[in-house]
């Protein structure tokens, strides 16, 4: 098999047989495909939308997987680190099979290579929509003093609130109307995947979620405080609690992404003990 040869499929089990070891070899860098494929395995192929997902592996001549790609419409194409020839070959294959996607997300270098390849192949203008930094928890340093309130794991009675806040979070980060917020809330409640910071009277003030553990890693996401309650320390307190709980439950790596355009959140996560792993970029493609 040529190093530039991609094998694409809509069969999740087939993809995981071929790519599982590769994805688990770098659980931090591969946190997104690990958690997305685990979610699809548990909730079915249409969890993210009605269109079938697409999965792909790039292999060396000896069959060793060197890169993967996945697409869960209407979300961005998610690509692992890849060489320029691999990016070019992927652009050629996707132009035939799935030409309508609008974004790609990957580590910065891989995203740049694929964006350039896709622009050459299709003529669609490529622009950076978002730059993100992936952080890994080192030594957790909870905020002191902690804000008033206490943490509580969200339960079924919080479903409407979680769905509403997740929708507001999506609007805030420019990803509104792309996921069933109720289904998201149900999935997270099923395993205790959201923690609320609440006032003494039980009024919810902020939330932080966490993915299920897979390959030793857990990713904190999303972190959200309603606009009128920001600046009071609730996001830091609830993020610290979710991070502590993930580590206490045995996660070897606790991760999160921060938008590099938001210096406040990046500074907050570093104060809590998160340290840089890698920079990622989201590239968007015009008509």
Secondary structure as the mmCIF struct_conf table of DSSP 4:
data_model
#
loop_
_struct_conf.conf_type_id
_struct_conf.id
_struct_conf.beg_label_comp_id
_struct_conf.beg_label_asym_id
_struct_conf.beg_label_seq_id
_struct_conf.end_label_comp_id
_struct_conf.end_label_asym_id
_struct_conf.end_label_seq_id
TURN_TY1_P TURN_TY1_P1 UNK A 3 UNK A 4
STRN STRN1 UNK A 6 UNK A 9
BEND BEND1 UNK A 10 UNK A 10
HELX_RH_AL_P HELX_RH_AL_P1 UNK A 12 UNK A 25
TURN_TY1_P TURN_TY1_P2 UNK A 26 UNK A 30
HELX_RH_AL_P HELX_RH_AL_P2 UNK A 31 UNK A 43
TURN_TY1_P TURN_TY1_P3 UNK A 45 UNK A 46
BEND BEND2 UNK A 47 UNK A 48
BEND BEND3 UNK A 50 UNK A 51
HELX_LH_PP_P HELX_LH_PP_P1 UNK A 52 UNK A 53
STRN STRN2 UNK A 54 UNK A 59
TURN_TY1_P TURN_TY1_P4 UNK A 61 UNK A 62
BEND BEND4 UNK A 63 UNK A 63
STRN STRN3 UNK A 65 UNK A 71
TURN_TY1_P TURN_TY1_P5 UNK A 73 UNK A 74
BEND BEND5 UNK A 75 UNK A 75
HELX_LH_PP_P HELX_LH_PP_P2 UNK A 76 UNK A 76
STRN STRN4 UNK A 77 UNK A 79
BEND BEND6 UNK A 81 UNK A 81
HELX_RH_AL_P HELX_RH_AL_P3 UNK A 84 UNK A 97
TURN_TY1_P TURN_TY1_P6 UNK A 99 UNK A 100
STRN STRN5 UNK A 103 UNK A 107
HELX_RH_AL_P HELX_RH_AL_P4 UNK A 108 UNK A 122
STRN STRN6 UNK A 126 UNK A 137
BEND BEND7 UNK A 139 UNK A 139
BEND BEND8 UNK A 144 UNK A 145
HELX_LH_PP_P HELX_LH_PP_P3 UNK A 146 UNK A 147
BEND BEND9 UNK A 148 UNK A 149
STRN STRN7 UNK A 150 UNK A 153
HELX_RH_3T_P HELX_RH_3T_P1 UNK A 156 UNK A 158
HELX_RH_AL_P HELX_RH_AL_P5 UNK A 159 UNK A 172
TURN_TY1_P TURN_TY1_P7 UNK A 173 UNK A 174
TURN_TY1_P TURN_TY1_P8 UNK A 176 UNK A 177
BEND BEND10 UNK A 178 UNK A 179
HELX_RH_AL_P HELX_RH_AL_P6 UNK A 181 UNK A 190
TURN_TY1_P TURN_TY1_P9 UNK A 191 UNK A 192
STRN STRN8 UNK A 194 UNK A 198
TURN_TY1_P TURN_TY1_P10 UNK A 200 UNK A 201
BEND BEND11 UNK A 202 UNK A 202
STRN STRN9 UNK A 204 UNK A 210
HELX_LH_PP_P HELX_LH_PP_P4 UNK A 211 UNK A 213
STRN STRN10 UNK A 214 UNK A 214
TURN_TY1_P TURN_TY1_P11 UNK A 215 UNK A 216
STRN STRN11 UNK A 217 UNK A 224
HELX_RH_3T_P HELX_RH_3T_P2 UNK A 227 UNK A 229
TURN_TY1_P TURN_TY1_P12 UNK A 230 UNK A 231
BEND BEND12 UNK A 232 UNK A 233
HELX_RH_AL_P HELX_RH_AL_P7 UNK A 234 UNK A 248
TURN_TY1_P TURN_TY1_P13 UNK A 249 UNK A 250
BEND BEND13 UNK A 252 UNK A 252
STRN STRN12 UNK A 253 UNK A 259
TURN_TY1_P TURN_TY1_P14 UNK A 260 UNK A 261
HELX_RH_AL_P HELX_RH_AL_P8 UNK A 263 UNK A 272
TURN_TY1_P TURN_TY1_P15 UNK A 273 UNK A 273
STRN STRN13 UNK A 274 UNK A 285
#
